[in-house]
Amino acid sequence: MTSKQKLELTWIGKENRPKLEPRILLEDPTKSYHARHRGASADLFDNRLIFGDNLLALKALEGEFSGKVKCVFIDPPYNTGSAFTHYDDGVEHSIWLSLMRDRLEIIRRLLSDDGSLWITIDDNEAHYLKVLCDEMFGRANYKTTVTWQRKYSVSNNFQGIATICDFVLVYSKSEKFQNNLLPRSEESAARYSNPDKDPRGPWKAVDYLNQVTPEKRRNLCYDIVNPNTGDVVKNTKKAWKYDPETHSRHVDENRIWWGRDGRNTVPALKLFLSEVRDGMTPHNWWPHEEVGHTDEAKKEMIGLYGARDVFDTPKPERLLQRILEIATNPGDLVLDSFAGSGTTGAVAHKMGRRWIMVELGEHCHTHIIPRLQKVIDGEDQAGISKAVTWKGGGGFRYYRLAPSLLEKDKWGNWVINHDYNAAMLAEALCKLEGFTYAPSDAVYWQHGRSTERDFVYVTTASLTHEQLQQISDEVGPDRSLLVLCTAFRAKADAYPNLTVKKIPKQVLSRCEWGHDDYSLQVENLPKEPPKPGQQMLFGEEG
């Protein structure tokens, strides 16, 4: 009997996956920022800007934030060829797909059960990405592909078929995702009026005719009398939408409209604004008039940074506003692991959402931090600021990824990184072992916990039998403790409530130590496709 196979996308090196080290995050208070006056917006201070490789950063977030992120928006490299000019087309696509797969796997775990993922992409890779996301999230969780009109005009000198749209792929974590309605536009609200001064308020006339013929729905065919003229209206080409009993109720409730002069040849139904849903159903065509275009985004950048320091390929704030209106509510957590110029965080902040952004490029410091400072100080009145009456407030904490826990000494042996102090080491090993880092002020051997009775203790000391016995006595019979130390002089299984292991031996095989860059920098890319039996891992052979 052959095993069942599933539909999937294959590419060179798909079977190779990085063994990621779950780094700790180190806050730099000199780059963190918050409003001078902490008022109602103080709740917006718990936002995070992380500087570092986004794959390692996502792994670093996994322990604390798995299942807690309501919306992920990413604007990844579009793989248009500019970053891959020296490389074979097959390798180029394979590397890009591996980059996306590795990040999307963690993103899926970070999403809450009612969360959603939104990815901007162009038609160069959109269809491959769709198949990849189907495989990872399940086709049942595919919601739609939004077409965004990013350009409002095309040069007459362009040769060929011009591309003026990008796409936004939308996936949910599970069936628990429920999108919000969009705020009703002025144009939509203007369709409701009250020409007859109905005390129930504004209304609009909707069609009373069905789309089926009388022959198909005889039960919806009956005579209707215009009370103003006495004319009898019969079904000749179409049935009515409503049965006779419902129509009688409409008459009794004064819901039938025969036009301003009362002499229309067919009736209409009065649909009151107060009775319709408080908002508009989102759809997948987003014209530039509604959500902005690339020129609008560039003007927003010029307003923030000046004409000589414009960030490439920014997204307009109105585009992110539309996504967050549909996918989130105030207080929800939003993640962007390809932060770019920081538009996601800026818009989320102005809309009262919590946010996490990750960026490896130096524009994290030259663009994102100054931009967020202007948002927090209320100086940024561009983008959506006026639409949401943004006045400033809140803040963010800046983090960088810690260096690798292990490094090689001059003899080539793996040792604990000399940059790690005791607290960093304890936190890092808690992360590696699946414990929550929670050092006790009262009990020296409680550095973290996995349950109320299961703890971990990390030390660079060499422990003797006497020391381990004393710790075992203090732990007692109703609790358990994992002891991680550089060396110990006793049998590891001599203490029923202790598990004693050596570092770094305990963790050596867990991860790729000392690997700091999983990005698509050109110097990291392989120069040729891997030969059979070779591994390809973002440019490293091993």
Buried (B, 14 or more C-beta within 10 A) or exposed (E): EEEEEEEEBEBBBBEBEBEBBBBBBBEEEEBBBBBEEBEEBBBBBBBBBBBBBBBBBBBBBBBEBBEBBBBBBBBBBBBEEEBBEEBBEEBBBBBBBBBBBBBBEBBBBBBBEBBBBBBBBBEBBBEBBBBBBBBBBBEEBBBBBBBBBBBBEEEEEEEEEEEBBBBBBBBBBBEEBEBEEBEBEEEBEEBBEBEEEBEBEBBBBEEBBBEEEBEEBEEBBBEBEBEEBEEEBEBEEBBBBBEBEEBEEBBEEEBBBBBEEEEBEBBBBBBBBEEBEEEBEBEEEBEBEBBBBBBBBBBBBBBBBEEEEBBEBBBBBBBBBBBBBBBBEEEBBBBBBBBBBBBBBBBBBBBBBBBBBBBBBEBBBBBBBBBBBBBBEBEBEBBBBEEBEBEBBBBBBBBBBBBBBBBEEEEEEBEBBEEBEEEBBBBBBBBBBEBEBEBEEEEEBBBBBBEEEEBBBBBEEEBEEEBBBEBBEEBEEEBBBBBBBBEBEBEEEEBEBBEBBBBBEBBEEBBBBBBBBBBBEEEBBBEEBBEEEEEBBBBBEE
